[in-house]
């Protein structure tokens, strides 16, 4: 994927994840943004070559929860 295309979809992915974090963890959007941006998942998601952007929002949220509860992420084979 071209860098411009990748940059264009990241805000949508991030917005979906922030909404899910906010709703499921019952926190304000600002807190959800902080949690997401400080996560290992987001650091990996920012790298186009990881191809995490291809995962559904639900799958990404599951990975976020995994990191939040255990401190590490096990990426599924796709």
Secondary structure, 3 states (H helix, E strand, C coil): CCHHHHHHHHHHHHHHHHHHHHHHCCCCHHHHHHHHHCCHHHHHHCCHHHCHHHCCHHHHHHHHHHHHHHCCCCCCCC
